[in-house]
Amino acid sequence: MSKADDTRQLTDSDQKKFHELYQKYHHRVYSICLRMTGNVSESEDLTQDVFIRLFHTIGSFRGESAFTTWLYRLTVNLVLMHFRKRKRTLEQMSEKEELPPYIVTGTQDPKRMRIVDRILLSEVITKLPEGYRQAIILHDIQGLEHREIAERRGRSIGTSKSQLHKGRVILRRLIRGHQHRNGPSVALSI
């Protein structure tokens, strides 16, 4: 059977279902990619790659966990594979003594740059009030939607949105204050 035969077998109903999946989950997948990469362009490309992979592997979903959990793992694994490929590219580039354009000036080691970001974020996030911290972790780190956060925490969707917004504002202030006291290291995008 040729590839042309494969695409002809995809019914209008299948195309519609896949389009609905895309419409429902593409923002979540994009936000996970953006949080992991910190790069809009890479995140857009990776989001497309995730849905291409989803299209090819949807049959392997066994239903042992929630679909969103399975999609989250698929997304994270694809981004991690992207990082591995990029690391190999960096190693090849370092042999030529060229600095890739996405590395922040003054930070020669991209691994160290990410570790510094993680340490700074983990330090300042603990200073947030509990509700704000939970909203940021559930939405920005775990990729849950406001509806899911509201159900999990027994709050309204509006409360979830409000706590996320206020938490981000405070987090930005804390990061700026930390960078002001300790000197700029790298810029976190929150």
C-alpha positions, 0 to 999 in steps of 0.5 A, spaced: 500 500 500 502 506 498 502 513 502 497 515 497 493 510 499 494 511 506 491 518 505 485 516 501 483 512 507 483 517 512 475 519 512 472 526 513 470 524 519 477 522 521 480 529 519 474 532 523 476 529 529 483 530 528 482 537 527 478 538 533 484 535 537 488 540 534 483 546 536 482 543 543 490 542 545 494 546 541 495 552 546 497 547 551 502 543 547 505 550 545 505 553 552 509 546 554 514 547 548 515 555 550 516 553 557 521 548 555 525 552 550 523 559 551 523 560 544 517 562 540 519 560 533 522 553 536 515 552 540 511 553 534 515 548 530 515 543 535 508 544 536 507 542 529 512 536 530 507 534 536 501 534 532 504 530 526 507 525 531 500 525 534 497 523 528 502 517 527 501 514 534 494 516 536 493 508 535 498 507 541 494 511 546 491 505 550 487 509 555 491 507 561 491 514 563 488 521 561 489 523 554 492 529 556 497 526 560 499 522 554 499 528 550 503 531 555 508 526 555 509 525 548 510 533 548 515 533 553 519 527 550 519 530 543 522 537 546 527 533 550 529 529 543 529 536 540 534 538 546 539 532 544 539 534 537 541 541 539 546 539 544 549 535 538 549 541 533 552 545 539 558 540 540 559 540 532 559 548 532 564 548 538 569 545 534 569 550 529 569 555 535 562 559 533 557 561 538 550 559 536 545 565 536 540 563 541 545 563 547 545 569 551 551 574 551 556 572 557 553 565 558 558 561 554 555 554 556 547 553 554 547 548 560 549 552 565 544 558 563 538 553 564 541 551 570 541 558 573 534 559 570 531 553 574 535 555 580 533 562 580 525 560 579 525 555 584 528 560 589 523 565 588 517 561 586 517 559 594 516 566 596 509 566 593 503 565 597 500 558 596 495 560 592 499 563 587 504 558 587 499 553 586 496 556 580 503 557 576 505 550 578 499 547 575 498 552 569 505 554 567 509 548 569 504 542 568 500 545 563 493 544 566 487 549 563 484 553 568 478 549 568 482 543 570 485 547 575 479 550 578 476 543 579 482 540 582 482 546 587 475 547 588 475 554 586 472 558 580 475 558 573 476 566 574 479 565 581 484 560 577 486 566 572 486 571 577 491 567 582 495 566 575 496 573 573 497 576 580 502 570 581 506 572 575 506 579 577 509 578 583 514 572 580 516 578 575 518 583 581 521 577 585 526 575 579 527 583 577 529 584 585 533 578 585 537 580 578 538 587 581 541 585 587 545 579 584 547 582 577 543 580 571 545 573 569 539 570 564 532 573 563 527 568 564 520 569 560 514 569 565 
